[in-house]
């Protein structure tokens, strides 16, 4: 069933479905999906919810993750992923695109576009990836105001507060901020760039009863842990934010290098998604069947015109 068929869309708000997943048994695994195709592949692999990373969005646009992307650009990504999969989607809200009223505008725009949850971070602009150096933080009070504004603007959207304070203020500062953000109305906390298992466990121990999100990004400050290990450490959600984009980008780099060197893509065929696989992922024939004026497509065999 495609999103063009109204009955295929769940009548329950995405935020409520996300909350239900959080309350179910086991850690909620949220792989990053940087576009609708990646989202479909993640759903077909068996995931129940997805994550949309600001870093992945901006990189896919050829831009660095420095707070350049706009709300309208993000809602374009939200809609394509939600329409393609119907899955609850956690969205990276960066710093909220401004102050209190801007945060409220972001929440309304994201929720109207179909997002299930958003996380908001306590950096100030120009922001950086959470695993880089010299991040500049908002005051705890100012961030708490943003969290409260997000909560006020949301209907069903899950509001997650991210703190980047561990790098500059230590675990004590990160915990103090997290407690203030929970008091302000956050549904969960995202402690960014923790560097050891001991730090993850300590943060969770000092935030009893609070839903926690872990970030398992590659090439960052956090060592590799499995979803099960994060669950054992006291975490309820885990994201792999840019993994799909990293793999796709590396494959594209190899393709262009090969094409430039040989003048042909033939050597890359074993690494390509076939036309049959692409159409199956896109539910091509389900769309086709909705319009009886379209003759059913017959896929060409190898060597025939595409």
C-alpha positions in Angstrom: 0.0 0.0 0.0 1.4 3.4 -0.9 0.8 6.8 0.8 -1.4 7.8 -2.2 -4.1 5.5 -0.7 -5.6 7.2 2.3 -6.4 4.0 4.1 -2.7 3.0 4.1 -1.9 5.9 6.4 -2.2 5.3 10.2 -4.9 7.5 11.8 -2.9 7.6 15.1 -0.6 10.5 15.4 3.1 9.7 14.8 4.1 11.0 18.2 1.8 8.6 20.0 3.1 5.7 17.9 6.7 6.8 18.9 5.7 6.8 22.6 4.2 3.4 22.3 7.4 2.0 20.8 9.4 3.6 23.7 7.2 1.9 26.2 7.5 -1.5 24.5 10.2 -4.1 25.5 13.8 -3.4 24.5 15.8 -0.5 23.3 14.3 1.5 20.4 16.7 1.3 17.5 16.6 4.3 15.2 18.8 4.0 12.1 19.5 7.2 10.2 17.8 7.6 6.8 19.0 10.5 4.7 16.3 10.2 2.1 13.1 8.3 1.2 15.0 5.4 -0.6 17.2 4.8 2.5 14.1 5.0 4.7 12.4 2.3 2.6 15.4 0.0 2.8 15.6 0.5 6.6 11.9 -0.4 6.9 12.3 -3.5 4.7 15.2 -4.5 7.0 12.7 -4.6 9.9 13.1 -1.3 11.7 10.0 0.2 13.4 11.1 3.8 13.5 13.8 6.0 11.9 16.1 9.0 12.6 16.7 12.0 10.3 20.1 13.6 11.0 20.9 17.3 10.4 24.4 16.3 9.4 23.1 13.8 6.9 20.6 16.2 5.4 23.2 19.0 5.0 25.9 16.7 3.7 23.4 15.3 1.1 22.9 18.9 0.0 26.7 19.4 -0.3 26.8 21.6 2.8 28.6 21.3 6.2 26.7 20.8 9.4 27.0 24.3 10.7 23.3 25.3 11.2 22.9 26.4 7.6 19.8 24.3 6.7 16.4 25.9 7.1 13.1 24.6 8.6 11.5 24.4 5.1 14.4 22.3 3.8 14.0 19.9 6.7 10.3 19.5 6.3 11.0 18.4 2.7 13.1 15.5 4.0 10.5 14.7 6.7 7.7 14.5 4.2 9.5 12.2 1.8 10.6 9.8 4.5 7.2 9.7 6.3 5.3 9.4 3.0 7.6 6.6 1.8 7.5 4.5 4.9 4.7 5.6 7.3 7.2 5.0 10.2 7.6 7.2 13.2 10.5 9.6 12.6 12.8 11.3 15.1 14.1 14.5 13.6 17.3 16.5 14.4 16.1 20.0 15.4 19.6 21.5 15.9 19.4 24.6 18.1 15.7 25.3 17.2 16.5 27.8 14.4 16.5 30.7 16.8 15.0 31.6 20.1 11.7 30.7 21.8 9.3 31.7 19.1 11.5 30.1 16.4 11.5 26.8 18.4 7.8 26.8 18.6 7.6 27.5 14.8 10.0 24.6 14.2 7.9 22.2 16.3 4.7 23.1 14.6 6.3 22.8 11.1 7.9 19.5 11.9 4.8 18.0 13.5 2.6 19.2 10.6 5.1 17.6 8.2 4.6 14.2 9.9 7.5 14.0 12.4 7.0 11.9 15.5 9.8 13.4 17.7 12.4 16.1 17.7 15.6 16.7 19.6 16.8 20.1 20.5 20.4 20.9 21.5 21.9 23.4 24.0 24.5 24.8 21.6 24.4 28.3 20.2 25.1 29.3 16.6 27.3 28.7 14.8 26.7 25.1 16.0 29.0 22.1 15.4 28.7 18.4 15.2 28.5 17.2 18.8 31.7 15.2 18.5 33.9 18.2 17.5 35.9 20.5 19.7 35.1 24.0 21.2 31.3 23.8 21.1 29.6 27.0 22.5 26.8 26.3 24.8 23.6 28.3 25.7 23.0 29.0 29.3 21.0 26.3 31.1 18.2 28.8 31.7 18.0 29.8 28.0 17.9 26.2 26.9 15.2 25.4 29.4 13.1 28.2 28.0 13.5 26.6 24.6 12.5 23.2 25.9 9.4 24.6 27.6 8.5 26.4 24.4 8.8 23.2 22.4 6.6 21.4 24.9 4.0 24.1 24.7 4.0 24.0 20.9 3.7 20.2 20.5 0.5 18.3 20.2 1.8 14.7 20.3 5.4 15.3 19.2 8.0 13.8 21.6 10.5 16.4 22.7 14.0 15.2 23.5 16.6 17.6 24.9 20.2 17.1 23.9 23.0 18.4 26.1 26.5 18.9 24.7 27.9 19.9 28.1 29.9 16.8 29.0 32.9 17.9 27.0 33.2 21.3 28.7 31.3 21.0 32.0 31.9 17.3 32.8 29.3 14.8 33.8 28.1 17.0 36.7 27.3 19.8 34.4 25.6 17.6 31.8 23.5 16.0 34.5 22.5 19.3 36.1 21.4 20.6 32.7 19.5 17.4 31.9 17.5 17.6 35.2 16.6 21.2 34.4 15.5 20.3 30.9 13.3 17.5 32.3 11.7 20.0 34.7 11.1 22.3 31.7 9.1 19.6 29.9 11.5 17.3 28.0 10.2 13.8 27.4 13.7 12.4 27.2 17.4 13.4 27.3 20.2 12.9 24.8 23.6 13.2 26.4 26.0 13.9 23.4 29.6 12.7 22.9 30.1 10.6 26.0 33.4 8.9 25.7 33.4 5.7 27.9 31.0 3.0 29.0 31.5 4.4 32.6 30.3 7.8 31.5 27.2 6.3 29.9 26.4 4.2 33.0 27.1 7.1 35.4 24.8 9.5 33.5 22.0 6.9 33.4 22.5 6.1 37.2 22.1 9.8 38.0 18.9 10.2 35.8 16.6 7.5 37.3 13.3 7.1 35.6 14.3 9.4 32.6 14.2 8.1 29.0 17.7 8.4 27.5 19.0 8.4 24.0 22.5 7.3 22.9 24.3 8.3 19.7 26.4 5.6 18.0 28.0 7.7 15.3 31.1 6.5 13.5 34.4 8.4 13.6 33.4 10.3 16.7 34.3 10.4 20.4 32.1 7.5 21.5 33.5 4.0 21.2 31.5 1.3 19.4 28.7 -0.2 21.5 25.9 -2.5 20.3 22.2 -1.6 20.9 22.1 -4.4 23.5 25.1 -2.8 25.3 23.5 0.6 25.4 20.3 -1.0 26.8 22.3 -2.7 29.5 23.9 0.7 30.4 20.4 2.2 30.9 19.5 3.7 27.6 16.1 3.5 25.9 16.9 4.7 22.3 19.9 4.6 20.1 20.6 6.4 16.8 23.1 5.6 14.0 22.7 9.1 12.4 24.9 9.3 9.3 25.7 5.6 8.6 23.5 5.3 5.6 24.9 8.4 4.0 28.5 7.4 4.7 28.1 4.0 3.0 26.2 5.6 0.0 28.8 8.3 -0.4 31.7 5.9 -0.3 30.0 3.7 -3.0 29.4 6.8 -5.1 33.0 7.9 -4.8 34.1 4.5 -6.0 31.7 4.6 -8.9 32.9 8.0 -10.2 36.5 7.0 -9.7 35.9 3.8 -11.7 33.9 5.6 -14.4 36.5 8.3 -14.9 39.4 5.7 -15.0 37.7 3.1 -17.3 35.0 5.0 -19.2 32.5 2.3 -18.1 30.4 1.3 -15.1 30.5 -2.4 -15.9 33.0 -3.2 -13.2 30.6 -1.7 -10.6 27.6 -3.8 -11.6 28.1 -6.3 -8.7 27.9 -3.4 -6.3 24.8 -1.8 -7.8 21.2 -2.1 -6.8 19.5 -3.8 -9.7 16.5 -2.3 -11.4 14.3 -5.1 -10.1 15.5 -4.5 -6.5 14.9 -0.7 -6.9 11.4 -1.2 -8.3 10.6 -3.7 -5.5 11.8 -1.3 -2.9 9.8 1.6 -4.4 6.6 -0.6 -4.7 6.6 0.4 -8.3 3.9 -2.0 -9.3 1.6 -0.9 -6.4 1.7 2.7 -7.7 1.2 1.4 -11.2 -1.8 -0.6 -10.2 -3.5 2.6 -8.9 -3.9 3.9 -12.4 -5.4 1.4 -14.8 -4.4 3.5 -17.8 -0.7 2.5 -17.2 0.3 -0.7 -18.9 2.1 -3.0 -16.5 5.8 -2.6 -16.7 8.0 -5.6 -17.8 11.6 -5.3 -16.7 14.2 -5.7 -19.4 16.7 -8.5 -19.1 20.5 -7.9 -19.1 21.6 -6.6 -22.5 18.2 -5.2 -23.5 17.5 -1.4 -23.6 16.7 0.1 -20.2 
